[in-house]
Structures are given as structure tokens and as C-alpha cells.
Amino acid sequence: MHTQMTKKSRILTLSAIAALTLGLAGCGTTTGERAASGAGVGAAVGAGAAAATGGSIGQGAVIGGGVGAATGAATDREDISLD
């Protein structure tokens, strides 16, 4: 039973992260928007990687979100093509 609850919890967490990532997908014209988009994508990737490897989804999301936000904030508008 504990395994079923863990799987359900992981599915719900990943679904919420995916929904947030889709909401941020269109952002990216300012440094703040790129940081937010990077955080969303990074969190989704980090959580997905953690879920696939049996790690902590929350920890994976936090680490991925931090890396994604830093990467997004470090990019210039000229570094990426949004068109």
C-alpha cells in the first residue's frame, strides 16, 4: 500500500510541475522571464530525473529549478531565439 501511495504522490507532483512548466513556456523576453522559464523547465527535468532514478522528487525539483533559473538569468536576449 505504501508503494501505491508513493507512486500516486509522484504522479501528482510530476503532473503539477508539468502544468507549471507549460504555463511558463511562452515566457522569456526579459531576464526575469528567462529566469522563471528556466526555473520551471529545470524543476520539471530535475523532478523527472529524480522520479526515474528513485530519488527525492522534491529535492530534484529544487536543484533543477535553481540550475534552470541561474541559466535563464545568465542568458542574454541575443543568446536565444524566441521567434
C-alpha positions, 0 to 999 in steps of 0.5 A: 500500500505504501508503494501505491501511495508513493507512486500516486504522490509522484504522479501528482507532483510530476503532473503539477510541475508539468502544468507549471512548466507549460504555463511558463513556456511562452515566457522569456523576453526579459531576464526575469522571464528567462529566469522563471522559464528556466526555473520551471523547465529545470524543476520539471527535468530535475523532478523527472530525473529524480522520479526515474532514478528513485530519488527525492522528487522534491529535492530534484525539483529544487536543484533543477529549478535553481540550475534552470533559473541561474541559466535563464538569468545568465542568458542574454536576449541575443543568446536565444531565439524566441521567434 
